[in-house]
Amino acid sequence: MKFWRTFDIEVIKFLEGIHEIDFEIGDSFFQHFEDNELVEKGNLIVRIKMKVGANLIEMDFHIAGKVTLTCDRSLEQFEQPLDFHEKMIYKFGAEEKEIDEDVIMITRDTPKVNVAQLIYEFILLALPLKKIHPDYRNEMDDEEYEGEGIYAYIDGQDSNDSENDSESDEDNTPVDPRWDLLKKLKNKE
């Protein structure tokens, strides 16, 4: 319980204006989340610039530091630097509910907002899709050798030649008379 309380921001105490709040993220932070498969260790600083207005609270999260990841290729652990910004808006309304992935409605008498889950999700979203150790990043994947994104042209004909061939093939085959009438209409335009 004490862990979760350290990430509470008592929004009811802040007056209108800009305020800064800092949090330090260590290895123990990641152990408090159940779906903790991607990141187990890390040292990050979270600086929240909170702009309190009459009808909403804007929070700009700047998260910087390093997390320890496991390489998808070699299963070696390595440090991945992170430095990114995310934004969350808390809008005052009649009830507490999530409006959008970036907007949450809270009541005016909401005493505090906990940002631990948000920070955790922001960190997970900032991770690269392929977690490759820096020693192996310059090597090409086996899948890339299998022709992914590579086009091979076997026939050396010009594209105009292939169009002419298809037209000559059409001339040799019998055409339904209804199509002839439609072609005549098309040619009049």
N, CA and C atoms as a LAMMPS dump frame, in Angstrom:
ITEM: TIMESTEP
0
ITEM: NUMBER OF ATOMS
567
ITEM: BOX BOUNDS ff ff ff
-5.0000000000000000e+02 5.0000000000000000e+02
-5.0000000000000000e+02 5.0000000000000000e+02
-5.0000000000000000e+02 5.0000000000000000e+02
ITEM: ATOMS id mol type element x y z
1 1 1 N 0.808 -1.192 0
2 1 2 C 0 0 0
3 1 3 C 0.858 1.266 0
4 2 1 N 1.943 1.223 0.742
5 2 2 C 2.793 2.4 0.842
6 2 3 C 3.378 2.758 -0.525
7 3 1 N 3.708 1.726 -1.301
8 3 2 C 4.25 1.963 -2.645
9 3 3 C 3.296 2.794 -3.478
10 4 1 N 2.013 2.404 -3.527
11 4 2 C 1.033 3.093 -4.366
12 4 3 C 0.821 4.524 -3.902
13 5 1 N 0.861 4.755 -2.587
14 5 2 C 0.655 6.111 -2.064
15 5 3 C 1.764 7.07 -2.455
16 6 1 N 2.965 6.55 -2.719
17 6 2 C 4.063 7.454 -3.097
18 6 3 C 3.844 8.074 -4.475
19 7 1 N 2.931 7.506 -5.266
20 7 2 C 2.642 8.041 -6.597
21 7 3 C 1.305 8.789 -6.648
22 8 1 N 0.789 9.152 -5.472
23 8 2 C -0.416 9.974 -5.416
24 8 3 C -0.043 11.437 -5.598
25 9 1 N -0.814 12.128 -6.409
26 9 2 C -0.685 13.579 -6.553
27 9 3 C -1.97 14.173 -5.988
28 10 1 N -1.842 14.939 -4.922
29 10 2 C -3.012 15.525 -4.273
30 10 3 C -3.441 16.766 -5.049
31 11 1 N -4.227 16.535 -6.086
32 11 2 C -4.615 17.598 -7.013
33 11 3 C -5.492 18.663 -6.365
34 12 1 N -6.19 18.305 -5.307
35 12 2 C -7.099 19.256 -4.66
36 12 3 C -6.327 20.385 -3.966
37 13 1 N -5.058 20.16 -3.629
38 13 2 C -4.241 21.153 -2.922
39 13 3 C -3.602 22.189 -3.842
40 14 1 N -3.53 21.9 -5.143
41 14 2 C -2.822 22.795 -6.055
42 14 3 C -3.731 23.907 -6.573
43 15 1 N -3.206 25.116 -6.573
44 15 2 C -3.925 26.256 -7.126
45 15 3 C -3.678 26.313 -8.626
46 16 1 N -4.443 27.152 -9.328
47 16 2 C -4.258 27.307 -10.768
48 16 3 C -2.837 27.788 -11.046
49 17 1 N -2.241 27.213 -12.106
50 17 2 C -0.876 27.559 -12.476
51 17 3 C -0.097 26.308 -12.855
52 18 1 N 1.225 26.481 -12.985
53 18 2 C 2.09 25.37 -13.389
54 18 3 C 2.895 24.891 -12.184
55 19 1 N 2.911 23.581 -11.998
56 19 2 C 3.629 22.961 -10.888
57 19 3 C 4.449 21.801 -11.424
58 20 1 N 5.597 21.516 -10.777
59 20 2 C 6.442 20.384 -11.187
60 20 3 C 6.545 19.376 -10.054
61 21 1 N 6.432 18.109 -10.426
62 21 2 C 6.522 17.017 -9.458
63 21 3 C 7.48 15.981 -10.031
64 22 1 N 8.415 15.502 -9.208
65 22 2 C 9.393 14.507 -9.654
66 22 3 C 9.198 13.191 -8.904
67 23 1 N 9.413 12.099 -9.657
68 23 2 C 9.401 10.756 -9.073
69 23 3 C 10.638 10.026 -9.549
70 24 1 N 11.217 9.215 -8.649
71 24 2 C 12.339 8.36 -9.026
72 24 3 C 11.824 6.933 -9.14
73 25 1 N 12.167 6.3 -10.262
74 25 2 C 11.74 4.932 -10.523
75 25 3 C 12.961 4.026 -10.405
76 26 1 N 12.855 3.01 -9.548
77 26 2 C 13.923 2.031 -9.382
78 26 3 C 13.431 0.633 -9.712
79 27 1 N 14.267 -0.348 -9.425
80 27 2 C 13.93 -1.743 -9.725
81 27 3 C 12.644 -2.198 -9.017
82 28 1 N 12.44 -1.737 -7.79
83 28 2 C 11.274 -2.182 -7.017
84 28 3 C 9.959 -1.713 -7.648
85 29 1 N 9.991 -0.628 -8.403
86 29 2 C 8.783 -0.115 -9.06
87 29 3 C 8.156 -1.18 -9.956
88 30 1 N 8.965 -1.841 -10.752
89 30 2 C 8.462 -2.801 -11.74
90 30 3 C 7.945 -4.085 -11.098
91 31 1 N 8.365 -4.381 -9.877
92 31 2 C 7.93 -5.599 -9.2
93 31 3 C 6.506 -5.499 -8.654
94 32 1 N 5.92 -4.305 -8.657
95 32 2 C 4.57 -4.112 -8.137
96 32 3 C 3.476 -4.295 -9.184
97 33 1 N 3.86 -4.672 -10.381
98 33 2 C 2.882 -4.846 -11.453
99 33 3 C 2.811 -6.311 -11.839
100 34 1 N 1.605 -6.821 -11.997
101 34 2 C 1.393 -8.25 -12.249
102 34 3 C 1.901 -8.699 -13.616
103 35 1 N 1.656 -7.896 -14.641
104 35 2 C 2.054 -8.276 -16.001
105 35 3 C 3.483 -7.835 -16.307
106 36 1 N 4.342 -8.027 -15.318
107 36 2 C 5.718 -7.568 -15.394
108 36 3 C 6.594 -8.588 -16.116
109 37 1 N 6.482 -8.662 -17.446
110 37 2 C 7.295 -9.609 -18.212
111 37 3 C 8.375 -8.918 -19.023
112 38 1 N 8.142 -7.676 -19.419
113 38 2 C 9.076 -6.999 -20.307
114 38 3 C 10.2 -6.297 -19.56
115 39 1 N 9.879 -5.623 -18.469
116 39 2 C 10.878 -4.845 -17.738
117 39 3 C 10.885 -5.29 -16.285
118 40 1 N 12.062 -5.644 -15.803
119 40 2 C 12.185 -6.021 -14.403
120 40 3 C 13.054 -5.046 -13.622
121 41 1 N 13.922 -4.335 -14.348
122 41 2 C 14.832 -3.403 -13.685
123 41 3 C 14.879 -2.101 -14.482
124 42 1 N 15.172 -1.032 -13.776
125 42 2 C 15.322 0.246 -14.442
126 42 3 C 15.574 1.366 -13.46
127 43 1 N 16.189 2.401 -13.942
128 43 2 C 16.419 3.62 -13.174
129 43 3 C 15.989 4.789 -14.041
130 44 1 N 14.885 5.422 -13.649
131 44 2 C 14.331 6.512 -14.437
132 44 3 C 13.917 7.664 -13.536
133 45 1 N 13.887 8.834 -14.117
134 45 2 C 13.371 10.019 -13.446
135 45 3 C 12.121 10.448 -14.205
136 46 1 N 11.039 10.664 -13.469
137 46 2 C 9.791 11.132 -14.065
138 46 3 C 9.553 12.548 -13.562
139 47 1 N 9.491 13.497 -14.484
140 47 2 C 9.172 14.88 -14.133
141 47 3 C 7.816 15.202 -14.749
142 48 1 N 6.882 15.546 -13.889
143 48 2 C 5.538 15.886 -14.343
144 48 3 C 5.362 17.392 -14.229
145 49 1 N 5.081 18.021 -15.358
146 49 2 C 4.714 19.431 -15.374
147 49 3 C 3.205 19.469 -15.382
148 50 1 N 2.65 19.946 -14.292
149 50 2 C 1.197 19.933 -14.126
150 50 3 C 0.668 21.359 -14.253
151 51 1 N -0.201 21.545 -15.233
152 51 2 C -0.825 22.849 -15.454
153 51 3 C -2.269 22.749 -14.981
154 52 1 N -2.559 23.413 -13.869
155 52 2 C -3.895 23.376 -13.289
156 52 3 C -4.678 24.565 -13.824
157 53 1 N -5.804 24.271 -14.463
158 53 2 C -6.68 25.311 -14.988
159 53 3 C -8.022 25.287 -14.284
160 54 1 N -8.941 26.124 -14.748
161 54 2 C -10.259 26.212 -14.135
162 54 3 C -11.087 24.95 -14.393
163 55 1 N -10.939 24.358 -15.589
164 55 2 C -11.778 23.212 -15.956
165 55 3 C -11.022 21.911 -16.159
166 56 1 N -9.694 21.972 -16.144
167 56 2 C -8.933 20.741 -16.366
168 56 3 C -7.531 20.85 -15.797
169 57 1 N -6.883 19.692 -15.72
170 57 2 C -5.494 19.602 -15.283
171 57 3 C -4.73 18.888 -16.388
172 58 1 N -3.716 19.531 -16.936
173 58 2 C -2.865 18.918 -17.956
174 58 3 C -1.588 18.44 -17.29
175 59 1 N -1.219 17.208 -17.561
176 59 2 C 0.038 16.676 -17.023
177 59 3 C 0.924 16.246 -18.176
178 60 1 N 2.104 16.842 -18.241
179 60 2 C 3.099 16.476 -19.25
180 60 3 C 4.161 15.649 -18.535
181 61 1 N 4.275 14.383 -18.907
182 61 2 C 5.23 13.465 -18.29
183 61 3 C 6.507 13.441 -19.119
184 62 1 N 7.644 13.772 -18.509
185 62 2 C 8.94 13.6 -19.159
186 62 3 C 9.647 12.473 -18.405
187 63 1 N 9.871 11.375 -19.108
188 63 2 C 10.468 10.196 -18.482
189 63 3 C 11.814 9.938 -19.144
190 64 1 N 12.871 9.895 -18.34
191 64 2 C 14.223 9.687 -18.874
192 64 3 C 14.995 8.746 -17.958
193 65 1 N 15.824 7.912 -18.58
194 65 2 C 16.651 6.98 -17.822
195 65 3 C 16.923 5.732 -18.632
196 66 1 N 17.156 4.632 -17.919
197 66 2 C 17.46 3.359 -18.579
198 66 3 C 16.653 2.238 -17.951
199 67 1 N 16.271 1.275 -18.794
200 67 2 C 15.63 0.057 -18.311
201 67 3 C 16.443 -1.132 -18.799
202 68 1 N 16.392 -2.221 -18.056
203 68 2 C 17.094 -3.433 -18.442
204 68 3 C 16.117 -4.345 -19.166
205 69 1 N 16.473 -4.723 -20.394
206 69 2 C 15.637 -5.586 -21.222
207 69 3 C 16.383 -6.862 -21.554
208 70 1 N 15.654 -7.867 -21.993
209 70 2 C 16.256 -9.113 -22.454
210 70 3 C 16.184 -9.133 -23.969
211 71 1 N 17.319 -9.392 -24.599
212 71 2 C 17.418 -9.406 -26.053
213 71 3 C 16.553 -10.531 -26.624
214 72 1 N 15.771 -10.208 -27.665
215 72 2 C 14.925 -11.211 -28.314
216 72 3 C 15.756 -12.253 -29.053
217 73 1 N 16.947 -11.9 -29.465
218 73 2 C 17.772 -12.796 -30.268
219 73 3 C 18.712 -13.646 -29.417
220 74 1 N 19.457 -12.995 -28.51
221 74 2 C 20.49 -13.722 -27.767
222 74 3 C 20.093 -14.046 -26.327
223 75 1 N 18.982 -13.484 -25.856
224 75 2 C 18.508 -13.62 -24.477
225 75 3 C 19.478 -13.022 -23.453
226 76 1 N 20.387 -12.161 -23.916
227 76 2 C 21.283 -11.437 -23.015
228 76 3 C 20.561 -10.186 -22.536
229 77 1 N 20.868 -9.773 -21.313
230 77 2 C 20.282 -8.543 -20.808
231 77 3 C 21.123 -7.355 -21.26
232 78 1 N 20.433 -6.234 -21.514
233 78 2 C 21.124 -5.004 -21.905
234 78 3 C 20.318 -3.806 -21.423
235 79 1 N 20.984 -2.656 -21.354
236 79 2 C 20.306 -1.441 -20.909
237 79 3 C 19.797 -0.669 -22.115
238 80 1 N 18.533 -0.304 -22.074
239 80 2 C 17.889 0.459 -23.145
240 80 3 C 17.631 1.872 -22.621
241 81 1 N 18.245 2.887 -23.233
242 81 2 C 17.96 4.26 -22.786
243 81 3 C 16.568 4.697 -23.243
244 82 1 N 15.899 5.452 -22.401
245 82 2 C 14.586 6 -22.723
246 82 3 C 14.58 7.49 -22.407
247 83 1 N 13.95 8.261 -23.254
248 83 2 C 13.791 9.698 -23.025
249 83 3 C 12.607 10.139 -23.886
250 84 1 N 11.457 10.352 -23.259
251 84 2 C 10.247 10.651 -24.028
252 84 3 C 9.261 11.474 -23.203
253 85 1 N 8.269 12.026 -23.886
254 85 2 C 7.204 12.816 -23.27
255 85 3 C 5.861 12.164 -23.553
256 86 1 N 4.964 12.214 -22.592
257 86 2 C 3.58 11.784 -22.756
258 86 3 C 2.695 12.809 -22.061
259 87 1 N 1.443 12.852 -22.48
260 87 2 C 0.517 13.834 -21.913
261 87 3 C -0.765 13.15 -21.463
262 88 1 N -1.302 13.624 -20.339
263 88 2 C -2.584 13.143 -19.827
264 88 3 C -3.379 14.366 -19.378
265 89 1 N -4.674 14.333 -19.671
266 89 2 C -5.554 15.441 -19.286
267 89 3 C -6.619 14.898 -18.335
268 90 1 N -6.77 15.597 -17.216
269 90 2 C -7.825 15.299 -16.254
270 90 3 C -8.831 16.434 -16.348
271 91 1 N -10.028 16.105 -16.807
272 91 2 C -11.077 17.096 -17.019
273 91 3 C -12.078 16.998 -15.877
274 92 1 N -12.497 18.172 -15.362
275 92 2 C -13.477 18.161 -14.284
276 92 3 C -14.865 17.917 -14.851
277 93 1 N -15.626 17.019 -14.191
278 93 2 C -16.971 16.688 -14.641
279 93 3 C -17.812 16.152 -13.5
280 94 1 N -18.95 15.565 -13.857
281 94 2 C -19.915 15.098 -12.857
282 94 3 C -19.535 13.759 -12.231
283 95 1 N -18.743 12.945 -12.967
284 95 2 C -18.393 11.618 -12.457
285 95 3 C -16.955 11.278 -12.85
286 96 1 N -16.429 10.226 -12.234
287 96 2 C -15.076 9.785 -12.57
288 96 3 C -15.175 8.681 -13.611
289 97 1 N -14.579 8.921 -14.791
290 97 2 C -14.56 7.906 -15.839
291 97 3 C -13.486 8.261 -16.856
292 98 1 N -13.07 7.238 -17.597
293 98 2 C -12.082 7.441 -18.657
294 98 3 C -12.832 7.79 -19.934
295 99 1 N -12.547 8.964 -20.49
296 99 2 C -13.208 9.424 -21.711
297 99 3 C -12.464 8.92 -22.93
298 100 1 N -11.16 8.999 -22.877
299 100 2 C -10.295 8.67 -24.001
300 100 3 C -9.014 8.115 -23.391
301 101 1 N -8.105 7.615 -24.225
302 101 2 C -6.849 7.119 -23.667
303 101 3 C -5.989 8.251 -23.105
304 102 1 N -6.273 9.489 -23.524
305 102 2 C -5.51 10.646 -23.048
306 102 3 C -6.311 11.572 -22.144
307 103 1 N -7.591 11.276 -21.934
308 103 2 C -8.461 12.16 -21.148
309 103 3 C -9.236 11.333 -20.12
310 104 1 N -9.145 11.764 -18.867
311 104 2 C -9.882 11.125 -17.777
312 104 3 C -10.716 12.198 -17.087
313 105 1 N -11.983 11.881 -16.849
314 105 2 C -12.849 12.829 -16.156
315 105 3 C -12.783 12.538 -14.661
316 106 1 N -12.613 13.614 -13.881
317 106 2 C -12.631 13.509 -12.417
318 106 3 C -13.586 14.572 -11.884
319 107 1 N -14.051 14.37 -10.657
320 107 2 C -14.919 15.375 -10.04
321 107 3 C -14.052 16.465 -9.415
322 108 1 N -14.655 17.599 -9.143
323 108 2 C -13.902 18.722 -8.555
324 108 3 C -13.417 18.415 -7.141
325 109 1 N -14.087 17.506 -6.458
326 109 2 C -13.668 17.183 -5.097
327 109 3 C -12.807 15.912 -5.024
328 110 1 N -12.265 15.462 -6.175
329 110 2 C -11.336 14.325 -6.179
330 110 3 C -10.069 14.759 -5.437
331 111 1 N -9.726 14.084 -4.348
332 111 2 C -8.587 14.547 -3.544
333 111 3 C -7.224 14.273 -4.183
334 112 1 N -7.105 13.113 -4.842
335 112 2 C -5.786 12.753 -5.372
336 112 3 C -5.92 11.89 -6.607
337 113 1 N -4.85 11.891 -7.387
338 113 2 C -4.76 11.081 -8.598
339 113 3 C -3.493 10.255 -8.48
340 114 1 N -3.605 8.944 -8.705
341 114 2 C -2.43 8.083 -8.656
342 114 3 C -1.896 7.892 -10.069
343 115 1 N -0.598 8.131 -10.272
344 115 2 C -0.004 8.076 -11.612
345 115 3 C 0.923 6.875 -11.813
346 116 1 N 0.984 5.951 -10.866
347 116 2 C 1.897 4.808 -10.978
348 116 3 C 1.575 3.96 -12.203
349 117 1 N 0.303 3.604 -12.401
350 117 2 C -0.082 2.773 -13.539
351 117 3 C 0.186 3.501 -14.858
352 118 1 N -0.083 4.802 -14.899
353 118 2 C 0.194 5.591 -16.11
354 118 3 C 1.673 5.56 -16.462
355 119 1 N 2.515 5.791 -15.466
356 119 2 C 3.963 5.794 -15.7
357 119 3 C 4.413 4.438 -16.224
358 120 1 N 3.917 3.38 -15.61
359 120 2 C 4.277 2.03 -16.041
360 120 3 C 3.868 1.784 -17.495
361 121 1 N 2.63 2.16 -17.839
362 121 2 C 2.158 1.972 -19.214
363 121 3 C 2.942 2.828 -20.201
364 122 1 N 3.27 4.056 -19.825
365 122 2 C 4.063 4.92 -20.709
366 122 3 C 5.432 4.297 -20.983
367 123 1 N 6.046 3.713 -19.961
368 123 2 C 7.356 3.072 -20.136
369 123 3 C 7.239 1.885 -21.091
370 124 1 N 6.204 1.051 -20.903
371 124 2 C 6.021 -0.102 -21.786
372 124 3 C 5.784 0.324 -23.231
373 125 1 N 5.031 1.395 -23.429
374 125 2 C 4.768 1.876 -24.791
375 125 3 C 6.014 2.456 -25.46
376 126 1 N 6.96 2.916 -24.658
377 126 2 C 8.175 3.514 -25.216
378 126 3 C 9.235 2.474 -25.59
379 127 1 N 9.02 1.221 -25.193
380 127 2 C 10.005 0.185 -25.506
381 127 3 C 9.98 -0.139 -26.998
382 128 1 N 11.132 -0.504 -27.567
383 128 2 C 11.138 -0.891 -28.985
384 128 3 C 10.4 -2.209 -29.198
385 129 1 N 9.822 -2.381 -30.383
386 129 2 C 9.109 -3.632 -30.684
387 129 3 C 10.045 -4.821 -30.658
388 130 1 N 11.208 -4.655 -31.315
389 130 2 C 12.234 -5.706 -31.275
390 130 3 C 13.298 -5.266 -30.287
391 131 1 N 13.479 -6.068 -29.275
392 131 2 C 14.48 -5.757 -28.257
393 131 3 C 15.776 -6.481 -28.631
394 132 1 N 16.661 -5.759 -29.292
395 132 2 C 17.902 -6.341 -29.786
396 132 3 C 19.08 -5.722 -29.038
397 133 1 N 19.949 -6.567 -28.524
398 133 2 C 21.166 -6.144 -27.834
399 133 3 C 21.98 -5.246 -28.771
400 134 1 N 22.591 -4.181 -28.268
401 134 2 C 23.363 -3.279 -29.129
402 134 3 C 24.46 -3.973 -29.95
403 135 1 N 25.004 -5.081 -29.451
404 135 2 C 26.045 -5.803 -30.189
405 135 3 C 25.505 -6.466 -31.448
406 136 1 N 24.183 -6.714 -31.503
407 136 2 C 23.594 -7.439 -32.63
408 136 3 C 22.721 -6.566 -33.534
409 137 1 N 22.652 -5.278 -33.259
410 137 2 C 21.738 -4.411 -34.015
411 137 3 C 22.146 -4.219 -35.468
412 138 1 N 23.417 -4.348 -35.782
413 138 2 C 23.868 -4.149 -37.161
414 138 3 C 23.722 -5.401 -38.016
415 139 1 N 23.501 -6.535 -37.39
416 139 2 C 23.336 -7.769 -38.15
417 139 3 C 21.929 -7.82 -38.724
418 140 1 N 21.809 -8.376 -39.92
419 140 2 C 20.503 -8.481 -40.555
420 140 3 C 19.761 -9.699 -40.034
421 141 1 N 18.451 -9.576 -39.892
422 141 2 C 17.632 -10.718 -39.495
423 141 3 C 17.576 -11.745 -40.609
424 142 1 N 17.384 -13.001 -40.24
425 142 2 C 17.21 -14.058 -41.236
426 142 3 C 15.993 -13.787 -42.104
427 143 1 N 14.924 -13.234 -41.496
428 143 2 C 13.717 -12.957 -42.264
429 143 3 C 13.984 -11.942 -43.365
430 144 1 N 14.896 -11.018 -43.13
431 144 2 C 15.175 -9.987 -44.123
432 144 3 C 15.867 -10.579 -45.348
433 145 1 N 16.53 -11.709 -45.188
434 145 2 C 17.18 -12.359 -46.327
435 145 3 C 16.187 -13.138 -47.184
436 146 1 N 15.013 -13.434 -46.629
437 146 2 C 14.056 -14.264 -47.335
438 146 3 C 13.207 -13.489 -48.33
439 147 1 N 13.658 -12.322 -48.713
440 147 2 C 12.964 -11.574 -49.747
441 147 3 C 11.88 -10.656 -49.232
442 148 1 N 11.852 -10.41 -47.953
443 148 2 C 10.838 -9.534 -47.401
444 148 3 C 11.101 -8.116 -47.904
445 149 1 N 10.177 -7.581 -48.652
446 149 2 C 10.329 -6.225 -49.18
447 149 3 C 11.175 -6.144 -50.431
448 150 1 N 11.598 -7.26 -50.967
449 150 2 C 12.435 -7.256 -52.172
450 150 3 C 11.605 -7.794 -53.326
451 151 1 N 11.632 -7.082 -54.441
452 151 2 C 10.881 -7.505 -55.618
453 151 3 C 11.858 -7.986 -56.678
454 152 1 N 11.592 -9.144 -57.24
455 152 2 C 12.441 -9.689 -58.302
456 152 3 C 11.618 -9.779 -59.57
457 153 1 N 12.181 -9.269 -60.653
458 153 2 C 11.51 -9.317 -61.947
459 153 3 C 12.208 -10.345 -62.813
460 154 1 N 11.488 -11.368 -63.187
461 154 2 C 12.063 -12.443 -63.985
462 154 3 C 12.051 -12.06 -65.456
463 155 1 N 10.924 -11.557 -65.911
464 155 2 C 10.769 -11.206 -67.321
465 155 3 C 11.418 -9.843 -67.566
466 156 1 N 12.237 -9.746 -68.573
467 156 2 C 12.945 -8.5 -68.87
468 156 3 C 12.192 -7.598 -69.818
469 157 1 N 10.906 -7.864 -70.075
470 157 2 C 10.159 -7.046 -71.012
471 157 3 C 9.867 -5.68 -70.421
472 158 1 N 9.715 -4.729 -71.31
473 158 2 C 9.309 -3.383 -70.93
474 158 3 C 7.827 -3.433 -70.569
475 159 1 N 7.375 -2.574 -69.684
476 159 2 C 5.976 -2.607 -69.265
477 159 3 C 5.048 -2.314 -70.439
478 160 1 N 5.478 -1.502 -71.427
479 160 2 C 4.639 -1.226 -72.591
480 160 3 C 4.443 -2.482 -73.429
481 161 1 N 5.497 -3.317 -73.506
482 161 2 C 5.395 -4.562 -74.275
483 161 3 C 4.33 -5.471 -73.679
484 162 1 N 4.286 -5.548 -72.338
485 162 2 C 3.316 -6.433 -71.705
486 162 3 C 1.9 -5.92 -71.94
487 163 1 N 1.721 -4.587 -71.999
488 163 2 C 0.395 -4.049 -72.288
489 163 3 C -0.026 -4.403 -73.704
490 164 1 N 0.913 -4.297 -74.649
491 164 2 C 0.605 -4.626 -76.038
492 164 3 C 0.258 -6.097 -76.179
493 165 1 N 0.962 -6.966 -75.435
494 165 2 C 0.677 -8.392 -75.491
495 165 3 C -0.73 -8.676 -74.995
496 166 1 N -1.129 -8.018 -73.914
497 166 2 C -2.45 -8.286 -73.364
498 166 3 C -3.526 -7.793 -74.325
499 167 1 N -3.278 -6.666 -75.022
500 167 2 C -4.255 -6.165 -75.987
501 167 3 C -4.39 -7.114 -77.168
502 168 1 N -3.243 -7.655 -77.646
503 168 2 C -3.31 -8.566 -78.783
504 168 3 C -4.012 -9.86 -78.394
505 169 1 N -3.86 -10.301 -77.121
506 169 2 C -4.568 -11.49 -76.659
507 169 3 C -6.072 -11.244 -76.664
508 170 1 N -6.477 -10.03 -76.277
509 170 2 C -7.895 -9.703 -76.244
510 170 3 C -8.48 -9.71 -77.654
511 171 1 N -7.687 -9.265 -78.648
512 171 2 C -8.175 -9.211 -80.022
513 171 3 C -8.44 -10.6 -80.581
514 172 1 N -7.69 -11.592 -80.161
515 172 2 C -7.823 -12.941 -80.704
516 172 3 C -8.991 -13.716 -80.121
517 173 1 N -9.451 -13.358 -78.942
518 173 2 C -10.538 -14.102 -78.316
519 173 3 C -11.877 -13.504 -78.74
520 174 1 N -12.88 -14.327 -78.908
521 174 2 C -14.193 -13.8 -79.302
522 174 3 C -14.786 -12.974 -78.159
523 175 1 N -15.445 -11.873 -78.52
524 175 2 C -16 -10.959 -77.531
525 175 3 C -17.521 -11.048 -77.578
526 176 1 N -18.118 -11.04 -76.429
527 176 2 C -19.566 -11.031 -76.32
528 176 3 C -20.087 -9.751 -76.981
529 177 1 N -21.077 -9.794 -77.829
530 177 2 C -21.564 -8.616 -78.54
531 177 3 C -22.057 -7.501 -77.601
532 178 1 N -22.49 -7.857 -76.43
533 178 2 C -22.923 -6.815 -75.489
534 178 3 C -21.746 -5.933 -75.086
535 179 1 N -20.553 -6.532 -74.955
536 179 2 C -19.373 -5.745 -74.596
537 179 3 C -18.986 -4.813 -75.737
538 180 1 N -19.206 -5.227 -76.968
539 180 2 C -18.906 -4.36 -78.108
540 180 3 C -19.732 -3.083 -78.033
541 181 1 N -21 -3.225 -77.679
542 181 2 C -21.852 -2.05 -77.562
543 181 3 C -21.353 -1.109 -76.471
544 182 1 N -20.914 -1.684 -75.366
545 182 2 C -20.379 -0.854 -74.278
546 182 3 C -19.078 -0.168 -74.686
547 183 1 N -18.221 -0.842 -75.427
548 183 2 C -16.972 -0.248 -75.904
549 183 3 C -17.248 0.921 -76.817
550 184 1 N -18.295 0.802 -77.652
551 184 2 C -18.657 1.892 -78.554
552 184 3 C -19.09 3.121 -77.769
553 185 1 N -19.865 2.885 -76.703
554 185 2 C -20.276 4.008 -75.855
555 185 3 C -19.078 4.672 -75.183
556 186 1 N -18.13 3.866 -74.756
557 186 2 C -16.938 4.372 -74.091
558 186 3 C -16.108 5.182 -75.085
559 187 1 N -15.989 4.734 -76.316
560 187 2 C -15.172 5.417 -77.321
561 187 3 C -15.8 6.745 -77.743
562 188 1 N -17.119 6.911 -77.642
563 188 2 C -17.788 8.162 -78.028
564 188 3 C -17.406 9.288 -77.079
565 189 1 N -17.15 8.964 -75.844
566 189 2 C -16.791 9.988 -74.858
567 189 3 C -15.41 10.462 -75.144
